[in-house]
Amino acid sequence: MDYDMILQYVITAILLPLTAWGIKKLMDLIDAKIATIKNVRLRDALIDANDELERAVSLAVTDVGETFVKALKIEGKLTQEQAAEAAELALEKTIEIMSKGGLNVLGIAQVNIDQAIATLIEANVVVNKEVCK
């Protein structure tokens, strides 16, 4: 077995399910916080903000993948430092895409926005890698 096959197995058999589990736990945490909110308008706003966050992350990861990452891959392999830079760009892009209202609602619910975005970015990247194979 060569290194690429082992890496592909690890991603497929371990990282994908682990990432999916982590996302589910994060979404369960957010849903639990939403469920505790008695104010219907605020609860509905938080549900909308959560949906907006998921869409914004997906758009940001796609955008960074199509521009930054593809350009780097043309030059050669993507280094860990470049991957970290791409993740930071995706985080910034997500915040740029999100409405101020959506970010404020998540903040009111005491959601760690950077952590939520980082987790969703990682999940999107793993899923995108699998889809592109």
Secondary structure as GFF3:
##gff-version 3
##sequence-region A 1 133
A	DSSP	alpha_helix	3	10	.	.	.	ID=ss1
A	DSSP	pi_helix	11	15	.	.	.	ID=ss2
A	DSSP	alpha_helix	16	35	.	.	.	ID=ss3
A	DSSP	alpha_helix	40	64	.	.	.	ID=ss4
A	DSSP	pi_helix	65	69	.	.	.	ID=ss5
A	DSSP	alpha_helix	70	75	.	.	.	ID=ss6
A	DSSP	alpha_helix	80	97	.	.	.	ID=ss7
A	DSSP	alpha_helix	100	108	.	.	.	ID=ss8
A	DSSP	alpha_helix	113	132	.	.	.	ID=ss9
###
